[in-house]
Amino acid sequence: MSTPKRVKTRDQVKAEFARAGKTFAGWARAHGYPVAIVNELMRGRLKGRRGKTHEIAVLLGLKDGVIEREGAR
């Protein structure tokens, strides 16, 4: 069994990006996600409950969750 990852706040994620000199736009492009969705998620306007926002939130560490790829059964 794997141990759940520690969930981070938006401010913690923002601080990590600032320390690393990275932008959310650059991260979004590198991972193939729309920049606008990542920005809205980081502003708290989107919650990351399902679909792409869920995937992004899990990858950024904003929530503990599973990412299932379509067709993977």
Secondary structure by P-SEA (a helix, b strand, c coil): cccccccccaaaaaaaaaaacccaaaaaaaacccaaaaaaaaaccccccccaaaaaaaaacccbbbbbccccc
